[in-house]
């Protein structure tokens, strides 16, 4: 469709510009030109050179400039001549055609449509109208992966993700920030959570190996209607945010597996502080040393089983019982009782959540 779009604009400019002008596509082929006989000519050599320089070049009596900047030019404009006037014309032509293409993509491109949905830039009532215009299936099962990159990289691995998911009619790779990329992916009915996490693991392993940077991925729940993609995107964001607090050792976090951490994350800090004050005697939580905290963690991990916990800690059963009794005296909570253990577990998570919040002055 870009061919007709560019040709229409160039045809209108032909009378105003007394030079040959045109556009070259990603394959080095002239797709639009004020001289129709030149359409179809290949100028790959020029394209290769411009892709490396990322700037304006002159060659063979013409001036060339990329419409889209970066490591790879999607389209290149050319103007007859190698003088200053040709340089100015190429700049004006590149800006004009670039803006027109962006407006066109915004109106007709499905990827832009999905981006507007997940970022809440479109009214719910307009979603179905736009879906019909784009012949977009609104009732398919989809899931959102939010991929976050930590540290500096020379380039965003946007193209690599697109190559990993080449079916642009079903999978949409969208840049939403300097370090964030969203993948909206169609999934088949009956797809299990382990299969979804396997996709995320493959993404993380591939990108980490290629770009030598840490990658974290938040996974939403499955949605069955296109209007719910905005909610799914927020779920993926929450998964990453909560994961930073409660699942620090994990790089792939699924929203549906957040458990009680999701509830704690949504609580006001004042309420959390009140809860800790009510549960613990003043200073009792802070009085627990590292060995005691590790004992508590291991006790929880082994489902409050004294024998199994003592085996894992390589201590005598009576030693563990002594430690648990010491915790009861300090905090008033006996971890061998289920209700007390639940209260203590939640309190530790609340404390961890408060420690993750920035200090306000």
DAJO-V93958 format. One record per helix or strand of 2 or more residues. SS is the DSSP state (H for helix, E for strand). FROM is the first residue (numbers start at 1). LEN is the number of residues. If there is no record, write none. Layout:
# DAJO-V93958
ss=SS from=FROM len=LEN
ss=SS from=FROM len=LEN
This chain:
# DAJO-V93958
ss=H from=2 len=12
ss=E from=21 len=4
ss=E from=29 len=5
ss=H from=36 len=3
ss=H from=44 len=10
ss=E from=57 len=3
ss=E from=62 len=5
ss=E from=76 len=5
ss=H from=84 len=25
ss=H from=110 len=9
ss=H from=124 len=10
ss=E from=142 len=9
ss=H from=158 len=7
ss=E from=172 len=4
ss=E from=180 len=7
ss=H from=193 len=19
ss=E from=214 len=6
ss=H from=226 len=21
ss=E from=252 len=3
ss=H from=255 len=3
ss=H from=260 len=6
ss=H from=269 len=11
ss=H from=290 len=12
ss=H from=306 len=8
ss=H from=317 len=15
ss=H from=338 len=19
